[in-house]
Amino acid sequence: MPLLSHEALLRALAEGRRGGAFFLYGAEEFLVEEAAAAVVAAHLEPTTRDFNLDQLRASEVAPEQLASVLHTPPLMAEWRVVVLREAQLLASAARLRAAVEAVLERPVPGLALVLIAHIPERSRAQFYERLKRQAVAVEYDTLSAGDVPGWLVERARTEGVELEPSTARALASAVGPQLARLLMELRKLREYVGSRGRIAAADVEAVVGRVPQQNRWDWFDLVGAGRFREARATLTVLLDAGESGVGLVLGLGTHFLRLAIAATSGQKALEAELPAHQRWLAARIAQQARRWTPLALDAALDDLLRADRLLKSASLTEEQILDELLLRLEGRTEAAA
């Protein structure tokens, strides 16, 4: 069966999908564990959960024990759930793998098997492909820094509060990319705003603490919108907060490639190219793209490449190189105008 998204998994559970095997894998462990908890909660009632939930690790379980657990019937309930972590070890453990493959071939009545794995890079083990075909499979890649604000906006909605993208950026900038901590802070903010139901930037500062005066995402927007004086004025803030010159240039490169897509093919084409958690950016970037001609964008990408090379080889400071880059980009928009 095809890979599902996390949202599709939750919909399937809400619609009554039960039993069989669930293969949850990827580097974003927090999201993997959340998905596993959702599968467990969908199958088990709190009153009988302790009798019908087994949580095992492939590095600690013997083949005979695993086979026995997988074939134990539910007790005083319709379902049992077995969660097997470190399932990537099964690829090289034939006897353990055989116990799982038997369940894939002939599902055990009343059993939901949750396999959690971190697939090694460049692995070609056929076992993983079989799991993707025969189980409900969901991949959880590590969210990029650019994904985090969009993830926060979506998560806030599920928590019953409204979070504007700009406020989500401020929260992500103040807390960092750790999803577990971000969720904890988001829930504290939900309690803080109460019936107001909307989290503002001032709330983030009151609950989380000092919010940086500038973050990389808003800074990219300043550049894309042609607000170069503001971008130059806040450049020091970003660098003092730990942003690197190379990182900012790479981020601007991505931003300008997106501007080019919007300028040449339109907002819908850009939306189709953006990652799921960043599609909300399409309208904003399309508006910025109106300031730029295709020729100016081509030249701007050359300027960014030049700045990247200078950062890696010249004796100038990062701030000097980036300030000069912003002046060159400003000249591009003025010439285009």
Secondary structure, 3 states (H helix, E strand, C coil): CCCECHHHHHHHHHCCCCCEEEEEECCCHHHHHHHHHHHHHHHCCCCCHHHHEEEEECCCCCHHHHHHHHCCCCCCCCCEEEEEECHHHHHHCHHHHHHHHHHHHCCCCCEEEEEEECCCCCCCCHHHHHHHHHCEEEECCCCCHHHHHHHHHHHHHHCCCEECHHHHHHHHHHHCCCHHHHHHHHHHHHHHHHHHCEECHHHHHHHCCCCCCCCHHHHHHHHHCCCHHHHHHHHHHHHHCCCCHHHHHHHHHHHHHHHHHHHHHCHHHHHHHCCHHHCCHHHHHHHHHCCCCHHHHHHHHHHHHHHHHHHHHCCCCHHHHHHHHHHHHHHHHHHHC
